[in-house]
Amino acid sequence: MAMREKNIWILILFLLCGIVVGGLLGELASKVEFLSWLAYGEEFGLSTPIELNLNVIKLTFGLMFKINIASIIGIVLAIFIYKKV
């Protein structure tokens, strides 16, 4: 049972690495003319943060996702590597 939970955490780690590395490569590829298609993507989330003011503490919540083609390729590669490991 503990082994299955460990595998899920490894999968999540691989997916996060795939998203981050893919997004970084997509941004770098946007500066190269023939690779600029890798940077095509969408941005979604909370455009203006939500504030919770309790007079003692002020909390600000915000979340934004920027997905591009390179990060999707990174996710696919992460799943492929996870299945091989």
PDB file of N, CA, C and O in Angstrom:
ATOM      1  N   MET A   1       0.822  -1.199   0.000  1.00  0.00           N
ATOM      2  CA  MET A   1       0.000   0.000   0.000  1.00  0.00           C
ATOM      3  C   MET A   1       0.864   1.260   0.000  1.00  0.00           C
ATOM      4  O   MET A   1       0.574   2.209  -0.729  1.00  0.00           O
ATOM      5  N   ALA A   2       1.922   1.275   0.812  1.00  0.00           N
ATOM      6  CA  ALA A   2       2.791   2.448   0.858  1.00  0.00           C
ATOM      7  C   ALA A   2       3.545   2.637  -0.451  1.00  0.00           C
ATOM      8  O   ALA A   2       3.873   3.763  -0.825  1.00  0.00           O
ATOM      9  N   MET A   3       3.817   1.546  -1.142  1.00  0.00           N
ATOM     10  CA  MET A   3       4.540   1.640  -2.410  1.00  0.00           C
ATOM     11  C   MET A   3       3.717   2.371  -3.464  1.00  0.00           C
ATOM     12  O   MET A   3       4.271   3.130  -4.259  1.00  0.00           O
ATOM     13  N   ARG A   4       2.396   2.155  -3.481  1.00  0.00           N
ATOM     14  CA  ARG A   4       1.530   2.815  -4.452  1.00  0.00           C
ATOM     15  C   ARG A   4       1.498   4.323  -4.200  1.00  0.00           C
ATOM     16  O   ARG A   4       1.545   5.101  -5.153  1.00  0.00           O
ATOM     17  N   GLU A   5       1.420   4.749  -2.942  1.00  0.00           N
ATOM     18  CA  GLU A   5       1.429   6.181  -2.628  1.00  0.00           C
ATOM     19  C   GLU A   5       2.749   6.817  -3.054  1.00  0.00           C
ATOM     20  O   GLU A   5       2.765   7.947  -3.542  1.00  0.00           O
ATOM     21  N   LYS A   6       3.836   6.111  -2.874  1.00  0.00           N
ATOM     22  CA  LYS A   6       5.137   6.623  -3.275  1.00  0.00           C
ATOM     23  C   LYS A   6       5.172   6.838  -4.788  1.00  0.00           C
ATOM     24  O   LYS A   6       5.702   7.846  -5.256  1.00  0.00           O
ATOM     25  N   ASN A   7       4.616   5.908  -5.551  1.00  0.00           N
ATOM     26  CA  ASN A   7       4.591   6.037  -6.993  1.00  0.00           C
ATOM     27  C   ASN A   7       3.763   7.235  -7.439  1.00  0.00           C
ATOM     28  O   ASN A   7       4.116   7.894  -8.417  1.00  0.00           O
ATOM     29  N   ILE A   8       2.683   7.525  -6.750  1.00  0.00           N
ATOM     30  CA  ILE A   8       1.864   8.684  -7.097  1.00  0.00           C
ATOM     31  C   ILE A   8       2.661   9.965  -6.870  1.00  0.00           C
ATOM     32  O   ILE A   8       2.580  10.892  -7.676  1.00  0.00           O
ATOM     33  N   TRP A   9       3.423  10.028  -5.789  1.00  0.00           N
ATOM     34  CA  TRP A   9       4.227  11.224  -5.520  1.00  0.00           C
ATOM     35  C   TRP A   9       5.337  11.377  -6.557  1.00  0.00           C
ATOM     36  O   TRP A   9       5.667  12.493  -6.957  1.00  0.00           O
ATOM     37  N   ILE A  10       5.901  10.275  -6.982  1.00  0.00           N
ATOM     38  CA  ILE A  10       6.935  10.338  -8.020  1.00  0.00           C
ATOM     39  C   ILE A  10       6.322  10.817  -9.325  1.00  0.00           C
ATOM     40  O   ILE A  10       6.930  11.618 -10.035  1.00  0.00           O
ATOM     41  N   LEU A  11       5.126  10.337  -9.653  1.00  0.00           N
ATOM     42  CA  LEU A  11       4.435  10.796 -10.858  1.00  0.00           C
ATOM     43  C   LEU A  11       4.161  12.292 -10.792  1.00  0.00           C
ATOM     44  O   LEU A  11       4.372  13.004 -11.773  1.00  0.00           O
ATOM     45  N   ILE A  12       3.697  12.768  -9.654  1.00  0.00           N
ATOM     46  CA  ILE A  12       3.438  14.205  -9.491  1.00  0.00           C
ATOM     47  C   ILE A  12       4.725  14.998  -9.654  1.00  0.00           C
ATOM     48  O   ILE A  12       4.724  16.058 -10.281  1.00  0.00           O
ATOM     49  N   LEU A  13       5.815  14.500  -9.100  1.00  0.00           N
ATOM     50  CA  LEU A  13       7.109  15.169  -9.241  1.00  0.00           C
ATOM     51  C   LEU A  13       7.549  15.208 -10.697  1.00  0.00           C
ATOM     52  O   LEU A  13       8.013  16.243 -11.176  1.00  0.00           O
ATOM     53  N   PHE A  14       7.410  14.095 -11.406  1.00  0.00           N
ATOM     54  CA  PHE A  14       7.759  14.059 -12.829  1.00  0.00           C
ATOM     55  C   PHE A  14       6.907  15.038 -13.626  1.00  0.00           C
ATOM     56  O   PHE A  14       7.422  15.747 -14.490  1.00  0.00           O
ATOM     57  N   LEU A  15       5.603  15.081 -13.342  1.00  0.00           N
ATOM     58  CA  LEU A  15       4.717  15.995 -14.064  1.00  0.00           C
ATOM     59  C   LEU A  15       5.086  17.451 -13.812  1.00  0.00           C
ATOM     60  O   LEU A  15       5.108  18.258 -14.741  1.00  0.00           O
ATOM     61  N   LEU A  16       5.375  17.785 -12.563  1.00  0.00           N
ATOM     62  CA  LEU A  16       5.773  19.164 -12.254  1.00  0.00           C
ATOM     63  C   LEU A  16       7.074  19.531 -12.960  1.00  0.00           C
ATOM     64  O   LEU A  16       7.206  20.633 -13.494  1.00  0.00           O
ATOM     65  N   CYS A  17       8.027  18.615 -12.960  1.00  0.00           N
ATOM     66  CA  CYS A  17       9.285  18.879 -13.675  1.00  0.00           C
ATOM     67  C   CYS A  17       9.040  19.031 -15.168  1.00  0.00           C
ATOM     68  O   CYS A  17       9.642  19.894 -15.807  1.00  0.00           O
ATOM     69  N   GLY A  18       8.168  18.208 -15.733  1.00  0.00           N
ATOM     70  CA  GLY A  18       7.843  18.320 -17.149  1.00  0.00           C
ATOM     71  C   GLY A  18       7.193  19.646 -17.486  1.00  0.00           C
ATOM     72  O   GLY A  18       7.496  20.244 -18.518  1.00  0.00           O
ATOM     73  N   ILE A  19       6.298  20.112 -16.621  1.00  0.00           N
ATOM     74  CA  ILE A  19       5.629  21.392 -16.848  1.00  0.00           C
ATOM     75  C   ILE A  19       6.625  22.544 -16.759  1.00  0.00           C
ATOM     76  O   ILE A  19       6.642  23.424 -17.620  1.00  0.00           O
ATOM     77  N   VAL A  20       7.450  22.537 -15.719  1.00  0.00           N
ATOM     78  CA  VAL A  20       8.386  23.641 -15.505  1.00  0.00           C
ATOM     79  C   VAL A  20       9.456  23.679 -16.591  1.00  0.00           C
ATOM     80  O   VAL A  20       9.719  24.736 -17.165  1.00  0.00           O
ATOM     81  N   VAL A  21      10.068  22.544 -16.873  1.00  0.00           N
ATOM     82  CA  VAL A  21      11.129  22.507 -17.889  1.00  0.00           C
ATOM     83  C   VAL A  21      10.552  22.803 -19.264  1.00  0.00           C
ATOM     84  O   VAL A  21      11.161  23.533 -20.047  1.00  0.00           O
ATOM     85  N   GLY A  22       9.377  22.243 -19.570  1.00  0.00           N
ATOM     86  CA  GLY A  22       8.735  22.514 -20.845  1.00  0.00           C
ATOM     87  C   GLY A  22       8.364  23.981 -21.001  1.00  0.00           C
ATOM     88  O   GLY A  22       8.555  24.561 -22.070  1.00  0.00           O
ATOM     89  N   GLY A  23       7.838  24.579 -19.949  1.00  0.00           N
ATOM     90  CA  GLY A  23       7.500  25.997 -20.007  1.00  0.00           C
ATOM     91  C   GLY A  23       8.726  26.876 -20.185  1.00  0.00           C
ATOM     92  O   GLY A  23       8.693  27.854 -20.931  1.00  0.00           O
ATOM     93  N   LEU A  24       9.809  26.527 -19.499  1.00  0.00           N
ATOM     94  CA  LEU A  24      11.054  27.276 -19.642  1.00  0.00           C
ATOM     95  C   LEU A  24      11.606  27.154 -21.059  1.00  0.00           C
ATOM     96  O   LEU A  24      12.025  28.145 -21.656  1.00  0.00           O
ATOM     97  N   LEU A  25      11.604  25.939 -21.590  1.00  0.00           N
ATOM     98  CA  LEU A  25      12.087  25.751 -22.961  1.00  0.00           C
ATOM     99  C   LEU A  25      11.188  26.455 -23.969  1.00  0.00           C
ATOM    100  O   LEU A  25      11.672  26.953 -24.986  1.00  0.00           O
ATOM    101  N   GLY A  26       9.903  26.500 -23.702  1.00  0.00           N
ATOM    102  CA  GLY A  26       8.987  27.213 -24.582  1.00  0.00           C
ATOM    103  C   GLY A  26       9.268  28.703 -24.605  1.00  0.00           C
ATOM    104  O   GLY A  26       9.234  29.331 -25.663  1.00  0.00           O
ATOM    105  N   GLU A  27       9.546  29.272 -23.438  1.00  0.00           N
ATOM    106  CA  GLU A  27       9.882  30.691 -23.387  1.00  0.00           C
ATOM    107  C   GLU A  27      11.208  30.983 -24.080  1.00  0.00           C
ATOM    108  O   GLU A  27      11.346  32.001 -24.758  1.00  0.00           O
ATOM    109  N   LEU A  28      12.175  30.098 -23.912  1.00  0.00           N
ATOM    110  CA  LEU A  28      13.455  30.279 -24.594  1.00  0.00           C
ATOM    111  C   LEU A  28      13.306  30.101 -26.103  1.00  0.00           C
ATOM    112  O   LEU A  28      13.962  30.793 -26.881  1.00  0.00           O
ATOM    113  N   ALA A  29      12.446  29.178 -26.511  1.00  0.00           N
ATOM    114  CA  ALA A  29      12.242  28.917 -27.940  1.00  0.00           C
ATOM    115  C   ALA A  29      11.495  30.057 -28.624  1.00  0.00           C
ATOM    116  O   ALA A  29      11.547  30.175 -29.848  1.00  0.00           O
ATOM    117  N   SER A  30      10.807  30.891 -27.864  1.00  0.00           N
ATOM    118  CA  SER A  30      10.063  31.999 -28.477  1.00  0.00           C
ATOM    119  C   SER A  30      10.998  33.013 -29.134  1.00  0.00           C
ATOM    120  O   SER A  30      10.576  33.777 -30.001  1.00  0.00           O
ATOM    121  N   LYS A  31      12.248  33.019 -28.727  1.00  0.00           N
ATOM    122  CA  LYS A  31      13.228  33.955 -29.296  1.00  0.00           C
ATOM    123  C   LYS A  31      13.871  33.428 -30.577  1.00  0.00           C
ATOM    124  O   LYS A  31      14.550  34.172 -31.284  1.00  0.00           O
ATOM    125  N   VAL A  32      13.657  32.134 -30.877  1.00  0.00           N
ATOM    126  CA  VAL A  32      14.188  31.519 -32.089  1.00  0.00           C
ATOM    127  C   VAL A  32      13.040  31.420 -33.085  1.00  0.00           C
ATOM    128  O   VAL A  32      11.978  30.884 -32.769  1.00  0.00           O
ATOM    129  N   GLU A  33      13.258  31.936 -34.279  1.00  0.00           N
ATOM    130  CA  GLU A  33      12.171  32.077 -35.256  1.00  0.00           C
ATOM    131  C   GLU A  33      11.489  30.754 -35.612  1.00  0.00           C
ATOM    132  O   GLU A  33      10.260  30.678 -35.594  1.00  0.00           O
ATOM    133  N   PHE A  34      12.260  29.713 -35.935  1.00  0.00           N
ATOM    134  CA  PHE A  34      11.645  28.467 -36.382  1.00  0.00           C
ATOM    135  C   PHE A  34      11.142  27.598 -35.229  1.00  0.00           C
ATOM    136  O   PHE A  34      10.506  26.573 -35.471  1.00  0.00           O
ATOM    137  N   LEU A  35      11.416  27.989 -33.975  1.00  0.00           N
ATOM    138  CA  LEU A  35      10.896  27.273 -32.810  1.00  0.00           C
ATOM    139  C   LEU A  35       9.831  28.070 -32.058  1.00  0.00           C
ATOM    140  O   LEU A  35       9.380  27.648 -30.993  1.00  0.00           O
ATOM    141  N   SER A  36       9.438  29.187 -32.587  1.00  0.00           N
ATOM    142  CA  SER A  36       8.507  30.062 -31.864  1.00  0.00           C
ATOM    143  C   SER A  36       7.144  29.412 -31.643  1.00  0.00           C
ATOM    144  O   SER A  36       6.411  29.826 -30.745  1.00  0.00           O
ATOM    145  N   TRP A  37       6.787  28.405 -32.437  1.00  0.00           N
ATOM    146  CA  TRP A  37       5.506  27.729 -32.257  1.00  0.00           C
ATOM    147  C   TRP A  37       5.437  26.992 -30.923  1.00  0.00           C
ATOM    148  O   TRP A  37       4.339  26.727 -30.433  1.00  0.00           O
ATOM    149  N   LEU A  38       6.582  26.652 -30.320  1.00  0.00           N
ATOM    150  CA  LEU A  38       6.581  25.989 -29.017  1.00  0.00           C
ATOM    151  C   LEU A  38       6.086  26.895 -27.892  1.00  0.00           C
ATOM    152  O   LEU A  38       5.637  26.411 -26.852  1.00  0.00           O
ATOM    153  N   ALA A  39       6.169  28.202 -28.101  1.00  0.00           N
ATOM    154  CA  ALA A  39       5.757  29.154 -27.073  1.00  0.00           C
ATOM    155  C   ALA A  39       4.276  29.501 -27.168  1.00  0.00           C
ATOM    156  O   ALA A  39       3.764  30.233 -26.320  1.00  0.00           O
ATOM    157  N   TYR A  40       3.576  28.991 -28.180  1.00  0.00           N
ATOM    158  CA  TYR A  40       2.153  29.295 -28.315  1.00  0.00           C
ATOM    159  C   TYR A  40       1.387  28.644 -27.168  1.00  0.00           C
ATOM    160  O   TYR A  40       1.564  27.458 -26.892  1.00  0.00           O
ATOM    161  N   GLY A  41       0.544  29.417 -26.506  1.00  0.00           N
ATOM    162  CA  GLY A  41      -0.219  28.862 -25.399  1.00  0.00           C
ATOM    163  C   GLY A  41      -1.228  29.842 -24.857  1.00  0.00           C
ATOM    164  O   GLY A  41      -1.453  30.910 -25.425  1.00  0.00           O
ATOM    165  N   GLU A  42      -1.822  29.468 -23.766  1.00  0.00           N
ATOM    166  CA  GLU A  42      -2.849  30.267 -23.109  1.00  0.00           C
ATOM    167  C   GLU A  42      -2.495  30.479 -21.647  1.00  0.00           C
ATOM    168  O   GLU A  42      -1.736  29.718 -21.048  1.00  0.00           O
ATOM    169  N   GLU A  43      -3.065  31.525 -21.099  1.00  0.00           N
ATOM    170  CA  GLU A  43      -2.884  31.868 -19.692  1.00  0.00           C
ATOM    171  C   GLU A  43      -4.260  31.947 -19.061  1.00  0.00           C
ATOM    172  O   GLU A  43      -5.142  32.630 -19.582  1.00  0.00           O
ATOM    173  N   PHE A  44      -4.456  31.255 -17.943  1.00  0.00           N
ATOM    174  CA  PHE A  44      -5.753  31.312 -17.279  1.00  0.00           C
ATOM    175  C   PHE A  44      -5.570  31.254 -15.772  1.00  0.00           C
ATOM    176  O   PHE A  44      -4.553  30.772 -15.273  1.00  0.00           O
ATOM    177  N   GLY A  45      -6.557  31.747 -15.064  1.00  0.00           N
ATOM    178  CA  GLY A  45      -6.519  31.787 -13.613  1.00  0.00           C
ATOM    179  C   GLY A  45      -7.173  33.054 -13.109  1.00  0.00           C
ATOM    180  O   GLY A  45      -8.021  33.634 -13.787  1.00  0.00           O
ATOM    181  N   LEU A  46      -6.786  33.481 -11.934  1.00  0.00           N
ATOM    182  CA  LEU A  46      -7.316  34.709 -11.339  1.00  0.00           C
ATOM    183  C   LEU A  46      -6.470  35.887 -11.821  1.00  0.00           C
ATOM    184  O   LEU A  46      -5.303  36.009 -11.447  1.00  0.00           O
ATOM    185  N   SER A  47      -7.050  36.746 -12.643  1.00  0.00           N
ATOM    186  CA  SER A  47      -6.278  37.885 -13.155  1.00  0.00           C
ATOM    187  C   SER A  47      -6.070  38.939 -12.061  1.00  0.00           C
ATOM    188  O   SER A  47      -5.039  39.612 -12.032  1.00  0.00           O
ATOM    189  N   THR A  48      -7.036  39.078 -11.180  1.00  0.00           N
ATOM    190  CA  THR A  48      -6.861  39.966 -10.032  1.00  0.00           C
ATOM    191  C   THR A  48      -6.931  39.112  -8.765  1.00  0.00           C
ATOM    192  O   THR A  48      -7.852  38.309  -8.617  1.00  0.00           O
ATOM    193  N   PRO A  49      -5.986  39.273  -7.863  1.00  0.00           N
ATOM    194  CA  PRO A  49      -5.969  38.426  -6.666  1.00  0.00           C
ATOM    195  C   PRO A  49      -7.149  38.724  -5.737  1.00  0.00           C
ATOM    196  O   PRO A  49      -7.687  39.832  -5.726  1.00  0.00           O
ATOM    197  N   ILE A  50      -7.532  37.725  -4.974  1.00  0.00           N
ATOM    198  CA  ILE A  50      -8.599  37.858  -3.982  1.00  0.00           C
ATOM    199  C   ILE A  50      -7.948  38.210  -2.646  1.00  0.00           C
ATOM    200  O   ILE A  50      -6.993  37.558  -2.225  1.00  0.00           O
ATOM    201  N   GLU A  51      -8.466  39.238  -1.984  1.00  0.00           N
ATOM    202  CA  GLU A  51      -7.900  39.669  -0.698  1.00  0.00           C
ATOM    203  C   GLU A  51      -8.882  39.373   0.425  1.00  0.00           C
ATOM    204  O   GLU A  51     -10.089  39.576   0.290  1.00  0.00           O
ATOM    205  N   LEU A  52      -8.338  38.889   1.534  1.00  0.00           N
ATOM    206  CA  LEU A  52      -9.115  38.640   2.742  1.00  0.00           C
ATOM    207  C   LEU A  52      -8.485  39.466   3.857  1.00  0.00           C
ATOM    208  O   LEU A  52      -7.381  39.168   4.315  1.00  0.00           O
ATOM    209  N   ASN A  53      -9.190  40.500   4.288  1.00  0.00           N
ATOM    210  CA  ASN A  53      -8.677  41.405   5.308  1.00  0.00           C
ATOM    211  C   ASN A  53      -9.363  41.090   6.632  1.00  0.00           C
ATOM    212  O   ASN A  53     -10.573  41.272   6.761  1.00  0.00           O
ATOM    213  N   LEU A  54      -8.596  40.617   7.619  1.00  0.00           N
ATOM    214  CA  LEU A  54      -9.126  40.274   8.934  1.00  0.00           C
ATOM    215  C   LEU A  54      -8.699  41.280  10.000  1.00  0.00           C
ATOM    216  O   LEU A  54      -8.773  40.984  11.192  1.00  0.00           O
ATOM    217  N   ASN A  55      -8.260  42.450   9.587  1.00  0.00           N
ATOM    218  CA  ASN A  55      -7.764  43.537  10.437  1.00  0.00           C
ATOM    219  C   ASN A  55      -6.473  43.185  11.165  1.00  0.00           C
ATOM    220  O   ASN A  55      -5.673  44.084  11.426  1.00  0.00           O
ATOM    221  N   VAL A  56      -6.239  41.953  11.497  1.00  0.00           N
ATOM    222  CA  VAL A  56      -4.996  41.542  12.134  1.00  0.00           C
ATOM    223  C   VAL A  56      -4.022  41.044  11.081  1.00  0.00           C
ATOM    224  O   VAL A  56      -2.815  41.268  11.172  1.00  0.00           O
ATOM    225  N   ILE A  57      -4.562  40.372  10.090  1.00  0.00           N
ATOM    226  CA  ILE A  57      -3.744  39.821   9.017  1.00  0.00           C
ATOM    227  C   ILE A  57      -4.495  40.011   7.700  1.00  0.00           C
ATOM    228  O   ILE A  57      -5.721  39.910   7.642  1.00  0.00           O
ATOM    229  N   LYS A  58      -3.750  40.281   6.680  1.00  0.00           N
ATOM    230  CA  LYS A  58      -4.329  40.462   5.355  1.00  0.00           C
ATOM    231  C   LYS A  58      -3.767  39.374   4.442  1.00  0.00           C
ATOM    232  O   LYS A  58      -2.558  39.302   4.225  1.00  0.00           O
ATOM    233  N   LEU A  59      -4.649  38.532   3.912  1.00  0.00           N
ATOM    234  CA  LEU A  59      -4.252  37.424   3.054  1.00  0.00           C
ATOM    235  C   LEU A  59      -4.633  37.743   1.614  1.00  0.00           C
ATOM    236  O   LEU A  59      -5.720  38.252   1.342  1.00  0.00           O
ATOM    237  N   THR A  60      -3.727  37.438   0.707  1.00  0.00           N
ATOM    238  CA  THR A  60      -3.970  37.635  -0.717  1.00  0.00           C
ATOM    239  C   THR A  60      -3.806  36.300  -1.419  1.00  0.00           C
ATOM    240  O   THR A  60      -2.776  35.639  -1.285  1.00  0.00           O
ATOM    241  N   PHE A  61      -4.836  35.905  -2.176  1.00  0.00           N
ATOM    242  CA  PHE A  61      -4.827  34.643  -2.905  1.00  0.00           C
ATOM    243  C   PHE A  61      -4.826  34.929  -4.403  1.00  0.00           C
ATOM    244  O   PHE A  61      -5.607  35.747  -4.890  1.00  0.00           O
ATOM    245  N   GLY A  62      -3.957  34.258  -5.114  1.00  0.00           N
ATOM    246  CA  GLY A  62      -3.916  34.390  -6.566  1.00  0.00           C
ATOM    247  C   GLY A  62      -3.290  33.153  -7.179  1.00  0.00           C
ATOM    248  O   GLY A  62      -2.398  32.537  -6.597  1.00  0.00           O
ATOM    249  N   LEU A  63      -3.764  32.800  -8.351  1.00  0.00           N
ATOM    250  CA  LEU A  63      -3.251  31.623  -9.028  1.00  0.00           C
ATOM    251  C   LEU A  63      -3.386  31.849 -10.527  1.00  0.00           C
ATOM    252  O   LEU A  63      -4.458  32.203 -11.018  1.00  0.00           O
ATOM    253  N   MET A  64      -2.278  31.639 -11.255  1.00  0.00           N
ATOM    254  CA  MET A  64      -2.275  31.845 -12.702  1.00  0.00           C
ATOM    255  C   MET A  64      -1.505  30.698 -13.347  1.00  0.00           C
ATOM    256  O   MET A  64      -0.410  30.352 -12.903  1.00  0.00           O
ATOM    257  N   PHE A  65      -2.069  30.118 -14.380  1.00  0.00           N
ATOM    258  CA  PHE A  65      -1.426  29.057 -15.138  1.00  0.00           C
ATOM    259  C   PHE A  65      -1.111  29.571 -16.531  1.00  0.00           C
ATOM    260  O   PHE A  65      -1.927  30.249 -17.154  1.00  0.00           O
ATOM    261  N   LYS A  66       0.072  29.245 -17.011  1.00  0.00           N
ATOM    262  CA  LYS A  66       0.451  29.572 -18.377  1.00  0.00           C
ATOM    263  C   LYS A  66       0.932  28.284 -19.030  1.00  0.00           C
ATOM    264  O   LYS A  66       2.022  27.790 -18.739  1.00  0.00           O
ATOM    265  N   ILE A  67       0.106  27.755 -19.911  1.00  0.00           N
ATOM    266  CA  ILE A  67       0.393  26.490 -20.571  1.00  0.00           C
ATOM    267  C   ILE A  67       0.775  26.777 -22.016  1.00  0.00           C
ATOM    268  O   ILE A  67       0.072  27.506 -22.717  1.00  0.00           O
ATOM    269  N   ASN A  68       1.891  26.204 -22.461  1.00  0.00           N
ATOM    270  CA  ASN A  68       2.278  26.334 -23.870  1.00  0.00           C
ATOM    271  C   ASN A  68       2.552  24.956 -24.451  1.00  0.00           C
ATOM    272  O   ASN A  68       2.520  23.957 -23.733  1.00  0.00           O
ATOM    273  N   ILE A  69       2.818  24.902 -25.738  1.00  0.00           N
ATOM    274  CA  ILE A  69       3.027  23.636 -26.434  1.00  0.00           C
ATOM    275  C   ILE A  69       4.204  22.861 -25.828  1.00  0.00           C
ATOM    276  O   ILE A  69       4.130  21.642 -25.670  1.00  0.00           O
ATOM    277  N   ALA A  70       5.277  23.563 -25.494  1.00  0.00           N
ATOM    278  CA  ALA A  70       6.459  22.895 -24.932  1.00  0.00           C
ATOM    279  C   ALA A  70       6.145  22.265 -23.573  1.00  0.00           C
ATOM    280  O   ALA A  70       6.670  21.194 -23.267  1.00  0.00           O
ATOM    281  N   SER A  71       5.308  22.897 -22.754  1.00  0.00           N
ATOM    282  CA  SER A  71       4.969  22.298 -21.459  1.00  0.00           C
ATOM    283  C   SER A  71       4.076  21.073 -21.641  1.00  0.00           C
ATOM    284  O   SER A  71       4.156  20.135 -20.848  1.00  0.00           O
ATOM    285  N   ILE A  72       3.229  21.064 -22.669  1.00  0.00           N
ATOM    286  CA  ILE A  72       2.424  19.875 -22.956  1.00  0.00           C
ATOM    287  C   ILE A  72       3.331  18.731 -23.400  1.00  0.00           C
ATOM    288  O   ILE A  72       3.132  17.586 -22.993  1.00  0.00           O
ATOM    289  N   ILE A  73       4.321  19.035 -24.230  1.00  0.00           N
ATOM    290  CA  ILE A  73       5.304  18.021 -24.631  1.00  0.00           C
ATOM    291  C   ILE A  73       6.066  17.522 -23.404  1.00  0.00           C
ATOM    292  O   ILE A  73       6.356  16.330 -23.298  1.00  0.00           O
ATOM    293  N   GLY A  74       6.389  18.422 -22.480  1.00  0.00           N
ATOM    294  CA  GLY A  74       7.065  18.032 -21.242  1.00  0.00           C
ATOM    295  C   GLY A  74       6.216  17.095 -20.397  1.00  0.00           C
ATOM    296  O   GLY A  74       6.744  16.162 -19.792  1.00  0.00           O
ATOM    297  N   ILE A  75       4.907  17.330 -20.345  1.00  0.00           N
ATOM    298  CA  ILE A  75       4.006  16.457 -19.590  1.00  0.00           C
ATOM    299  C   ILE A  75       3.979  15.066 -20.217  1.00  0.00           C
ATOM    300  O   ILE A  75       4.043  14.059 -19.511  1.00  0.00           O
ATOM    301  N   VAL A  76       3.883  15.013 -21.546  1.00  0.00           N
ATOM    302  CA  VAL A  76       3.854  13.723 -22.245  1.00  0.00           C
ATOM    303  C   VAL A  76       5.163  12.967 -22.016  1.00  0.00           C
ATOM    304  O   VAL A  76       5.144  11.762 -21.765  1.00  0.00           O
ATOM    305  N   LEU A  77       6.288  13.658 -22.100  1.00  0.00           N
ATOM    306  CA  LEU A  77       7.583  13.009 -21.842  1.00  0.00           C
ATOM    307  C   LEU A  77       7.697  12.529 -20.396  1.00  0.00           C
ATOM    308  O   LEU A  77       8.259  11.464 -20.141  1.00  0.00           O
ATOM    309  N   ALA A  78       7.168  13.306 -19.450  1.00  0.00           N
ATOM    310  CA  ALA A  78       7.222  12.913 -18.039  1.00  0.00           C
ATOM    311  C   ALA A  78       6.414  11.638 -17.806  1.00  0.00           C
ATOM    312  O   ALA A  78       6.851  10.756 -17.066  1.00  0.00           O
ATOM    313  N   ILE A  79       5.240  11.534 -18.432  1.00  0.00           N
ATOM    314  CA  ILE A  79       4.439  10.316 -18.289  1.00  0.00           C
ATOM    315  C   ILE A  79       5.156   9.132 -18.933  1.00  0.00           C
ATOM    316  O   ILE A  79       5.147   8.031 -18.382  1.00  0.00           O
ATOM    317  N   PHE A  80       5.771   9.346 -20.082  1.00  0.00           N
ATOM    318  CA  PHE A  80       6.514   8.282 -20.764  1.00  0.00           C
ATOM    319  C   PHE A  80       7.693   7.799 -19.895  1.00  0.00           C
ATOM    320  O   PHE A  80       7.910   6.595 -19.754  1.00  0.00           O
ATOM    321  N   ILE A  81       8.440   8.733 -19.323  1.00  0.00           N
ATOM    322  CA  ILE A  81       9.575   8.368 -18.464  1.00  0.00           C
ATOM    323  C   ILE A  81       9.099   7.656 -17.214  1.00  0.00           C
ATOM    324  O   ILE A  81       9.727   6.695 -16.770  1.00  0.00           O
ATOM    325  N   TYR A  82       7.978   8.123 -16.634  1.00  0.00           N
ATOM    326  CA  TYR A  82       7.437   7.488 -15.437  1.00  0.00           C
ATOM    327  C   TYR A  82       7.058   6.036 -15.706  1.00  0.00           C
ATOM    328  O   TYR A  82       7.294   5.167 -14.867  1.00  0.00           O
ATOM    329  N   LYS A  83       6.474   5.772 -16.866  1.00  0.00           N
ATOM    330  CA  LYS A  83       6.096   4.400 -17.193  1.00  0.00           C
ATOM    331  C   LYS A  83       7.299   3.508 -17.401  1.00  0.00           C
ATOM    332  O   LYS A  83       7.233   2.305 -17.146  1.00  0.00           O
ATOM    333  N   LYS A  84       8.412   4.090 -17.867  1.00  0.00           N
ATOM    334  CA  LYS A  84       9.639   3.313 -18.089  1.00  0.00           C
ATOM    335  C   LYS A  84      10.380   3.021 -16.784  1.00  0.00           C
ATOM    336  O   LYS A  84      11.095   2.023 -16.692  1.00  0.00           O
ATOM    337  N   VAL A  85      10.219   3.873 -15.784  1.00  0.00           N
ATOM    338  CA  VAL A  85      10.960   3.727 -14.522  1.00  0.00           C
ATOM    339  C   VAL A  85      10.322   2.724 -13.626  1.00  0.00           C
ATOM    340  O   VAL A  85      10.815   2.478 -12.526  1.00  0.00           O
TER     341      VAL A  85
END
